[in-house]
Amino acid sequence: MPDSTTRPEATERQALAEITAERGWTRRIADRVDIYLRGAARIRVIWQGDEAISGGSRYHDDGMEQYTRDLATVKGWLTH
């Protein structure tokens, strides 16, 4: 049984939010969609719960550049 000082494991969604905040991204939440903004870049992530994504899209100057259903790809966009 965990004691009161043990922090529960972060979900994929929470972990991604923490990593992106450290890298200067601003995050907006709209229900199951997280929108990350930094300069002219915008990344939109649609979540299935808090552990898997339905998809993610990357925009630059409001033009869509890429779409993926792979969480590792989205993490790569947000961590570089």
Phi, psi and omega in degrees: 000126181291145177274176186290347179268351180280127178273131178297154179299139178287146174284167177303318182296315179294317181297318179296319179298320180293316180297316183290326177298321178294336183259011173090011177277143172261137184244131171244141181244130175228090182059249183262015180245130172252132178243120181254131183234137174202112183060228180274000182267143176219133177234128183246125183239124177258123186260146167255094188072211181247006184242342183221153179253153170276327179176168178216146178228145181245131182237149171224126184051043178067006174258129181289130180258318184211155174226144177210160171249009184259117182299323180298323177295315179298317177301321178298318178300320187275346183252001177256000000 
